Amino acid sequence: MLVSAKEMLQKAKAGHYAVGQFNINNLEWTKAILLTAQENNSPVILGVSEGAGKYMGGYKTIVGMVNGLLEELNITVPVALHLDHGSYEGCLKCIDAGFSSIMFDGSHYPIEENVAKTKELVAIVKEKGMSLEAEVGSIGGEEDGVVGAGECADPAECKMVADLGIDFLAAGIGNIHGKYPENWQGLSFETLDAIQQLTGELPLVLHGGTGIPADMIKKAIDLGVSKINVNTECQLAFAAATREYVEAGKDLEGKGFDPRKLLAPGFEAIKATVKEKMELFGSVNRA
């Protein structure tokens, strides 16, 4: 059964670890992440971007697939199904489809409009028993056509949004989606610390978890980050393992062209990546 991410992230904040959000793109992705969470006794958040939602046939299709897998694979660890970087309209669709958590990305609106729309969604999710993530200060890079500059959020604006009754907050601290450039300045721990001081017990979210050095991840967790998003790293691992299989000519051996065989190395690569992240974030045996 899907759960809201609120309780798992409150526990993570209190226990000084983080729960991973791993974005899903298809059945293989979803199954790999769920099995890895169960094997490592870790809570997990399945992230769905609006682009991935369209690709997989719509939000109701995804809810049906995830609920079916939870039952058939006998998954007993806490699992949240979360809309990633949702528009206001996308949030309403996911609420209707049966997601257990949503993120409203109003970072591109003027702060007053971001606040007004966030307030409306807070009222809806409270009634439905769901959780809500909001964003202040755009996350750099590009994710499904959403481009951000990677600015640092204003801590005072973070406090304003935090006080609306959201469940967790994504604040830009110099992090970006995708691969980090060689001249990346690193995370602004000064900004993160200032946000943490103003928002208190509210769990904070770090987007763009791929490529951030382990010591920075651990320091971010120490400063109140309770949810870390990973997507690109799983995609790169999947692509590399699939390429190796094809370049070795294994798809030409026997029934190696069978999609179940062709996709198996990528499936295992996702599992290995997710396990490594769960260990780094400290969520193993926290279910």
Helices and strands as residue ranges (DSSP letters): H 6-15, E 19-23, H 27-39, E 44-49, H 50-55, H 59-72, E 79-86, H 88-97, E 101-104, H 111-128, E 131-136, E 141-143, E 146-148, H 155-162, E 168-171, H 189-199, E 204-206, H 214-222, E 225-230, H 232-247, G 250-252, H 259-262, H 264-281
